[in-house]
């Protein structure tokens, strides 16, 4: 399977988790915590996979090289938001405000990748390269599918 299909599936899972979290309230603390923990794991694994597989490819193609730098900066901001949100009690107003910022950032991430970055990478790569990149993504997904606590905390 090609890399773009696999990464889009991650985006869909993340979108579903965001939608579930949006309807939680401060009174559903345990459920909200479980959903957020799942979202956090999914997003951190997804970011790591992009960083290990997709972004090195970007650096090899002059027309899209600068996108790798932008993408890494965006990942840093997303990781900061995730960690900041994890430190706030889920029943607080501050959590809801920070979650909204995270939600918007994640939705922008998905839109930027699918409408801007992926098409540019597709044009730069041959169909064979797409499949090879897909194999790298699949291998990375298997490796991080059940991240250890130390892996998650190191992201």
HELIX and SHEET records of a PDB file:
HELIX    1   1 UNK A    3  UNK A   22  1                                  20    
HELIX    2   2 UNK A   29  UNK A   49  1                                  21    
HELIX    3   3 UNK A   50  UNK A   54  3                                   5    
HELIX    4   4 UNK A   55  UNK A   59  1                                   5    
HELIX    5   5 UNK A   62  UNK A   64  5                                   3    
HELIX    6   6 UNK A   65  UNK A   86  1                                  22    
HELIX    7   7 UNK A   93  UNK A  112  1                                  20    
HELIX    8   8 UNK A  113  UNK A  117  3                                   5    
HELIX    9   9 UNK A  118  UNK A  124  1                                   7    
HELIX   10  10 UNK A  127  UNK A  144  1                                  18    
HELIX   11  11 UNK A  149  UNK A  154  1                                   6    
END                                                                             
